[in-house]
Amino acid sequence: MTPTPPSDTQVLAYLFAISLAVTLIVYVLRGFTILSFLPGGVLNLLILLSIAIGIAYGVQKTRRY
């Protein structure tokens, strides 16, 4: 018996968690000046990516089938 593929909601949840974790790690490391060479635009892009994936996850989770 083959396993069922993950649903769209589960995939978006994983993507949201990963993007949020990467954003927080970069934000903290940039605050400690370990990643001070990164421009602010990269951090803004990561924040916007996390927000966009979070909105997509919220829409997918509340969608009726």
N, C-alpha and C positions, 0 to 999 in steps of 0.2 A: 504494500500500500504506500503510495507516495504522499509526502506531507503537503498540506495546502500552502500556497504562497501567502505571504503576509498581506493584510488588507492595506488599502491606501491610507487609512487613518493611522495604522501602526507605523507605516513607513514615514509619514509626516511627523509622527511623534518622535521617532528616532532622529530624523533630520533636525527637528527643532531642538532636541536635547543636545545634539552634537554641536550645532551652531551656537547655542547659548553658552555651552561650556567653553568653546574656543574663544568666543567673544570675551567672556569673563577672565579667562587665563591671559589673553593678550592685554586686556585692560589693567589687570593687576601687575603683570610684568612690565608694562609700560610705565605704570605708576612708580615702580621700584627702579626705574631707569635702566632696566636690563634690556628692554626692547625700545629704547628711546630713539633709535634710528628710524622707526616706522612713522610715516607721516600720519597726521590726524585723520586724513581722508580714508585710510585703511580701516581705522577704528570705526569711523562713521559708517563705512560700507558694511562692516560686520554687524553693527547694531541694526542697520536697516534690513539686512538679510535675516537676522533673527526675528525682527518684528514681522517681516513679510511671511516667513515660514510659520510663525505663531498664528498669524491671522488665517493663513491657509489651513492650518491644523484645526483651528476653532470652527471654521466654516465646514470643513469635512466632518468634524465630530458631530455637529448639530444637524447634519444633512439626513433627511429621511430617505429610506430605500423603498 
